[in-house]
Amino acid sequence: MDHPLRYCKDCLYWESCSTAEGKCRRYAPAAVLCANAGENGPTASWPWTLARDWCGEWQARKGVFPQQEPPLDTAEERALRNASTAQALLVLPADKSDKLMREVLTEEERQSPTPPDDFYERVQEYFARQQEGRSKSGS
């Protein structure tokens, strides 16, 4: 597996000892026999790994991905939500889509290439009114 985002060096549990190797502190140290242990016998040690090793226990370290995109600001998030809502409405039959657009947008807004800032909220309110009307007529 050669996935740079999953290397030991980027793991929450990894402690660097040099640029090429370090210790995995995911679990408690394990007893290991050393060739020069002598009378001391086994010693406890965390597993040594190479910086570019990997395992199935990998956990992201906070702030470890500088290439990750920053969070969206409120205006950008709203614009994307409005655009995706407008695209989702394209699957409605033409008569229903036209009716919705007439009710939630002014004539000028319908001619605009981008939806207004509160488009998502207007569409949600429209569908809530539709649902309310169905439940009243069904009771």
C-alpha positions in Angstrom: 0.0 0.0 0.0 1.6 3.3 -1.1 -0.9 5.9 0.1 0.9 8.9 1.5 -1.9 9.9 3.8 -1.7 6.6 5.8 2.0 6.5 6.6 3.1 5.9 10.2 4.8 9.3 10.2 1.4 10.9 9.9 -0.3 8.8 12.5 -1.6 10.0 15.8 0.1 7.2 17.7 3.6 7.5 16.1 6.6 9.1 17.8 9.4 10.1 15.6 12.9 9.0 16.6 14.6 10.2 13.4 13.4 11.2 9.9 13.2 7.6 8.8 12.0 5.7 11.9 10.0 5.9 15.1 7.9 4.1 17.7 4.2 3.1 17.4 2.5 3.9 20.7 -0.9 2.5 19.8 -0.7 -0.2 22.4 1.4 -0.8 25.6 5.0 -1.7 25.1 5.7 -5.4 24.5 8.5 -7.6 25.9 11.4 -8.0 23.4 14.6 -10.0 23.7 17.8 -8.1 23.0 21.0 -9.8 21.9 22.9 -7.8 24.5 20.3 -8.0 27.3 22.5 -10.2 29.5 21.1 -11.0 32.9 18.4 -8.3 32.5 16.4 -10.6 30.2 13.6 -9.2 28.1 12.9 -5.5 28.0 9.7 -3.5 27.2 9.6 -1.6 24.0 7.1 -0.1 21.6 7.3 -1.4 18.1 9.8 0.4 15.9 8.5 1.3 12.4 9.8 3.1 9.4 8.2 6.5 8.7 6.7 5.2 5.5 5.3 1.9 7.0 1.6 1.6 7.6 -1.0 -0.5 9.4 -4.8 -0.9 9.8 -4.8 1.0 13.1 -3.8 4.3 11.5 -5.5 7.4 13.0 -5.1 10.9 11.6 -3.1 13.4 13.7 -4.9 16.8 13.9 -3.5 19.2 11.4 -1.4 16.6 9.7 -2.8 17.2 6.2 -1.6 20.6 4.9 -2.9 19.7 1.4 -6.4 19.4 2.8 -8.7 22.2 1.6 -9.7 24.7 4.3 -13.3 24.7 5.5 -15.7 26.7 3.4 -16.8 30.1 4.5 -20.5 30.7 5.1 -21.1 32.5 1.8 -19.2 29.9 -0.2 -21.1 27.1 1.5 -24.4 28.8 0.9 -23.6 29.3 -2.8 -22.7 25.6 -3.2 -25.8 24.5 -1.4 -28.0 26.8 -3.5 -26.4 25.6 -6.8 -26.7 21.9 -5.8 -30.4 22.5 -4.9 -31.0 24.1 -8.2 -29.4 21.1 -10.0 -31.4 18.6 -8.0 -34.6 20.3 -9.1 -33.7 19.6 -12.7 -35.0 16.0 -12.3 -38.5 17.2 -11.5 -41.0 17.0 -14.4 -41.0 20.3 -16.3 -44.5 21.3 -15.0 -43.6 20.8 -11.4 -40.2 22.5 -11.8 -41.9 25.5 -13.5 -44.5 25.8 -10.7 -41.9 25.7 -8.0 -39.7 28.3 -9.7 -42.7 30.6 -10.2 -43.5 30.3 -6.5 -40.1 30.7 -5.0 -38.4 33.1 -7.5 -39.3 36.5 -8.9 -39.3 37.0 -12.7 -35.9 38.7 -12.5 -34.4 35.9 -10.4 -35.7 33.3 -12.8 -33.6 35.0 -15.6 -30.5 35.1 -13.5 -27.8 32.4 -14.1 -27.3 31.9 -10.3 -29.9 31.4 -7.6 -30.5 34.0 -4.9 -28.8 33.7 -1.5 -31.9 32.3 0.2 -32.9 29.9 -2.6 -32.3 26.8 -0.5 -34.5 28.1 2.3 -37.3 29.2 -0.2 -37.3 25.7 -1.7 -37.5 24.1 1.7 -40.4 26.3 2.7 -42.1 25.5 -0.6 -41.9 21.8 0.0 -43.0 22.2 3.6 -46.1 24.0 2.4 -46.7 21.3 -0.1 -46.4 18.6 2.5 -48.6 20.6 4.9 -51.3 20.9 2.2 -51.2 17.1 1.5 -51.5 16.2 5.2 -54.5 18.6 5.7 -56.3 17.3 2.6 -55.7 13.7 3.7 -57.2 14.2 7.2 
